[in-house]
Amino acid sequence: MKTLIKNARIINEGQIFDGAVLIDGEFISKIFHSNDIPDQLAKGAAVIDVAGQYLIPGAIDDQVHFREPGLTHKGEIATESRAAVAGGITSYMEMPNTNPQAVTQEILEEKYKRAAEVSAANYSFYMGATNDNLDEVLKTDGSNVCGIKIFMGSSTGNMLVDNEEILSEIFRNTKLLVATHCEDEPTIIRNTALYREKYGEFVPISAHPKIRSAEACFKSSAKAVELATKFGTRLHVLHLSTAEEMKLFGSGKVSEKHITAEVCVHHLWFDEHDYILKGNLIKWNPAIKSADDKTALWEALLTDKIDVIATDHAPHTIQEKEHSYFKAPSGGPLVQHSLTAMLEMSRKGLIPLEKVIEKMCHAPADLFRIDRRGYIREGYYADLVLVDPNQPWTVSPENILYKCGWSPFDGLEFSHRVMATFVNGNLIYANGDIISGIQGRRLMFKR
């Protein structure tokens, strides 16, 4: 099948231009820098006239929790991948803290098999590290697995890796990218005790960034950077949240870095003042922190100290979120709204459009060395998204696709709307509806 998308406003590789794209099967066949298209090239193609809508590469989210297996009352690969494509995300990388945890090669491959059966978007899954699975970690194939995930903090069950010898062995011996969640457990335990002493079980949500503090984040991130520097490990530090941590990273092209950094949408959108209205709905680990921290994250993003924008999509039911502070889980759903949120911030003048596409599409592809994705290029997979920049819509339970049924953006009006999403050349989402079901493929990596 051939599809011609014409009269598009294409945003790609730092340029914005009027043109058209021809899709042939799974791949981008031709890019036109005008709408004067030779008849012989368009012959036999289904024509989509998009009348000036943005055409961008599909976004790549390098950090999601889709909750399958074992936690499927919160989300599933099927439901959350559909929410992702509705939000313009065509590829995702999912975390190992499921039930069972993906800490053996056998369990990891079971997740890939499940995604092949149900995923609307392209997928990869991290291999999880623990204090006692080093042999399994070192078996991981970097050509078809995105990386190794280490929880250097107590964010999730018993996956905390706090054995110094094991940490050193992982950093010393793996040839793969190591992605880290960095919060210092002893610091968090100490802060928790102080707030329990003051408030008992009724600690206010406003204390969250004090308990999971900037000190806890910096101490752990600095440790990860120290280990990566010592052993020459390819390190990617996830969901950075503090001004202090920005001292650990340098500016430059992501493809030329050995140590890279990620920021999540919620740390760019919210700050500690938003706990008053949002409460546990914006309880994430690491915590959303001060307005000054948010400002520092923006500065680091715009100066290329921070390399990619992701979501840390981590749904919980609204009933779980309604618990008291210690019982309410951390995390929230974001994949359906992350791209539109960033485009909204672009409209407000916080970030150029080209930079949004760089950080959400190009940079993840370069950082992970993903095979032929993340760009609008001839010969690349046709993972493409159409966005209308003048199509206001309001987030509501009626248009939320997450299985949990809620969003921290509920009631907010966005000016940009994802109108259509192509995955591997297939139109999978259009005008609010999932069109063609299971089109995702396992991501491959050029390493």
N, C-alpha and C positions, 0 to 999 in steps of 0.2 A: 504493500500500500504506500502511496505517496500523499503527503499533505503539504500544501503551500500556505504558510502564514504570511500575509502581506499587509502593508500599511501599518507596520508595527514601529514603535519607538524602542529600538533595541539598546539595552544597557549591558555592556560587556567589555571587559578588559580596559576599564578606565575611559571608555568612550560612550557617548549617547548619540545615536544616529537613526535616521529613518531608513527602513529597509524591509527585507523579507527573508524568510528562512524556508528552505525546502527540506522536508523530512522524507526519507526513503527507507521504509522498514523501520529498523531500530535506530537508525543513525541520521545525523544531520548531513545532508548531501551537498547543499549549496547555501551560501550566505550572500545576499544581495545588499549592496549599500545604496540602493535606490529601489523604487517600485516599478522600474522599467525592466520587466522580466521577459527574456526570450520565450516565445511560444513553445519551442521544442523542449525547453527545460521544464515547463509547467504542464506539459501534455500528460493527461491521465491523472493529474493530482486533484484531490479534493481541496478546494480553495476556502480558506478562512480569512475574511477581511476583518481586521481587528480595529480599524478606524482610530489609530493613534494610541492604543493601549501599550503599556510597557511590555516588552518581551525580554525575559531574563533567564539565566540558567536556573535550573532547580536548586534550591538551597540544600545544603548538606549539614545535618545536625550531628555533631560528634559526641553528644552526651544525652541519652534518653534512658528512661526506665519504663518499659512497656508492661512490666509486671507478670509476664508469662515465662515459665510456669509458676504455679503455686499461689499467686496473689491476684487471680483473675477477677475477683470481685471489684478491684480497683481499675483494672484495664487489661487489655489483651493486645497481642500483636495485630490482630485483625482490626480492632476498633481504633487503636491509637495510630496505626499506619494510615488509616483512612482520614483521621483528623489531620495527620501530617500533610498528606497530599492536598487536602482542602486548604491548608495554610501555605502551600507552595514549597514544602519540603519534600524532595524526591528521593533522598537517601538519608539513612540514620545509622548510628552506631549505638548499640544498646548495652547496658551495664550488667554485671554478673550477679548482682544481689537479688536473685530470684529464689524460689524454693522448689527444687534444690538449687543451691548456688552453682554457678558455672565455674567450677574449680577443678574439673577433670576434663580431659579431651572428649570423653564419651558424652558427658552432659552438655558440653559446649556444642557438639555436633547435633545433638537432639534439638537445640534451639534453632540451628540453621535449617534442619529438616522441617520444623514447624513453620518457620518464616516462609520457606518455599511453598508451603501449602496455603498460606493465608495472607501474606504481606502485600499491600498495595504499593509500597515504596521499596526501593532498593535497601539492602540491609547488610550490616556486619555486627558481630558480637564480640565484646572484649572477653578475654580469658582472665578470670579472677585469681588474685594471689592471696594466700593465707600464710600463716606462720609455719605450715607443714605440708605445702604442696609444690615445693620448688621443682621437683622432677617433672611434674605435670606441666608447670609453667614453661619450662625450657623445651618442651616438645612442640610448642605452638608454632604453626607455620605462618610466617609473616606475609606470604603471598596471598593468603585468603582470610586472614584474621587481622582486624584493625590494630590491636595492641594488647598490652597487659594492663590491667587496672589494679592499682594498689590504693586501699583506703588507709591513709596515714592519719587516721582520726576515727572516732567511734560512730560514724554516721550510720552504719548499717550492720546490725547483728554482730556475729562473731567473725566478720571479715577484716577486722582491724589487724594490720600488720605492725606489731610493735617490737618484734624481736630484732635488735640491731644487727645481729649476725645474718639473719635471713634477709633483711633489707639490703645489706651490703652484697650478699650473694646474688640476689635478683639483679641489682644494678650492675654488678660486675659481669654477670654471665649472659644476660639476655641480649640478643641482637635486635629485638623488636622495640618499637616505641613503648615507653612506660608512661601511662596516664595516672595522675595522682589526685586524690582528694586529700587536701592538706589542712588538718586542724590538730593541734596538740592535745592529746587526751588528758595528761595530768593537769594541764591548765584548765581545761573544761571541768574536770572533776573538782578542782579547787574552787572555781567560780560558782559551780552548782551548789556546793556546800554553803558558801556564803549567802546565797540567795534563799536557800531552804531555811537557813537559820533566821533570816529576816522575815520571810513570808510564809513559811511552812509549805504546804502543797499548793497554795494559791499565788504562785509567782506570776506577775503580770507579763504578758507577751512582750512588753517594752524592754524587759530584761534580757531577751534573747540575744541581742548583739553584745551584751555585756558578759553573758555566760559563755557564749561561743565567740570570744572576743577577738579583736584585731591582734592582740598578742598571741593568742592560740594559732591564728592563721599564719602569721609571719614566722613564728618559730618552726612550724611544720614545713611551710614552703621553703624556708631557708635551708632546712635539713635536706629536702629533696634536691634542691639546686646544688648543694654541697656534694651529695652523693653522685649526682649526674656529672658534675664537673670532675670529680675524682676518678670516676671509672669510664668517662666518655660515653655515658648512656644517652640515648635519644629520649629526652624528657618533655612531657607536655603537662603543664599544671592547669588543672580544671577550675572552673568557677571562682576566679579570684574576686575578692570582695573588699580589699583595703588599700588605702593610700600607701601604707608602709611596704606592702609587698611589691609595689611597682619599682622599688629600688633594686629588685632582684633580676630585672629583665632589661634587655637592650633593644633599641629600635633597629629596624632593618627588614629585609625581605624574608618572608617565612621560609622560602626554599633554601635560604642560606644559613638558617639557624639550627643549632643543636638543642637548644632549650627554648620552648615556646609556651605561650600563655593563652588562656581562654577567659572570656567574660560571658556571663549569661544575661539575658534580656531583663530579668527581674532586678538585677543589681544595677542596671542602667536606668530603669524606669522608676523604681521605688527607692525611698530612703526611710530612716527610722521614724519619721513623722507619720508615715502611712500606716503604722501599726494601730493608730487610734481608730481608724475606720475599717481597716482590713483584718486586723487581729491575726488569728492563726492561719487565715487563708494565704498570708504571705510569710508563713514560717517555713523557711528553707535552711538547710545546712550546706555551706556556711551561711550565716545570718545576713540579711539585708542590714546595712550599717548606716553610718551618718551621711548627711548631705555632702560633707567634705570628702568622704571616701568615694561617693558617687562621682563627684567632680573629678577626682584623681583618676578614676577608672576611665571616664570620658577622655581625659587628656592623654592617657596612655594608649587608648584605642586609636585616637586620631594621629598619634605620633608613631604608631606601629610597634610600641612595646607589647601591646596585646594584639594577638594575631587572628583570632577567630571569635565569632559570636555564636553562642549555642543556647540551649534552653534548660538543660537539666530537668526536662519534663519528667515529673514524678507524681502521678495522680494518686489521690486518696479520696475516699468517699466524704461527702459533706458531713455525715454523722461522725466520722472519725475526727474531722477537723473541729467539730464543736466541743470536743473534750477540753478539759483544763490544760494548762501549759505543758506539764510533764507528760500527760497522756496523749496529747494531740501530736500526730506524726508530722515530720518535716517533709516539705515538698509540695509541688502543685503542678497542674497541667498547663502546658504552654505551646505545644507544637502547632496548633491551629492558628495561633495569633502572634507568633514571634516575628514573622516577616512583616506583617501589617503594622505591628507596633514599631518596628525599626523604621519603616517607611513613614510612619506618622512623625517620628522624631526627626526624620530628614526634612519633612515639610515644615517643622518648627525651626529649622536652621541649625540643628545640633550636629548633623553629619551629612556629607554629600551623598546623593543617590549612588554614585559610583563606588563610594566607600562601603555602603551597605552591601552591595553585591560582591565586592572584594572580600569582605569579612565573613559573609554567610555562604558564599558559593565558591569563589576561586581559592581562597586561602585554605579552607579545609581540604580541598582536593590536592593542593600542593603539599600541605603539611603531612598528610597521610599517604601521599603518592598514589592516589586513587587512579585506576586505569580509565582514562577517557571520559571523565565526568567533571562537572563544576564550571565548564566554560561553554559558550556558543562557538564551536569550532567545527569545520568540516571534518568528517570522519569520527566525531565524538558521538556518544549516545545522545539521543534526542530526549534529554530530561529538561523540559522547558516549562516556563510559567508565564501566563498572561495576567497582568495586573491593571485594573482600571484605577487611575489616580484620582478620579472624580466620581466615585461611586460610594457615597456615604452609607454606612450600615452600622447597626448597633448590636453588640454582643448580647445574646440572650439565650436562655435554655432551649429555645426553639431552633436555634442554628448552631448549637454546640455539639460537636461530634464525639467528644471524649466520653468514655463509658461512665466516668464519674458524674458527668452532667453539669459541671460548674466550671467557672473560670475566674481568676482574680481580676479579669477585665470586664466582668459581667456589668452591663448597663452603660459601658463606654461606647461612644461613637467613633469609629475609624473613618478616615476619608478615602483610604485605599482599600480595594477589595480584590482578592484573588478570583479571577473569572474562569480560568482553565489551567489544568496541569497535565502535562504529558510525561509519562514514564516509559523509557525505552521506546519512544515513538508512538505510544498508545495514549489516546485521550482518555484519561482516567477520571478526571473531575471537571465538571463544567456547570456554571451557573447555579451553584449550590447543591449539586447532586453528584454522587459517585456513579461513574458511567460503566466502567469495565472491570471492576473487581481486582483480581490477583495479577499484577504485572511486575512486581518487584523481582530483582535479581540479586544474587550474592555479589557484594562488592569485591573486586580484585585489586591488588596493590602491586605497583612496580617497584620492588625492593630488591 
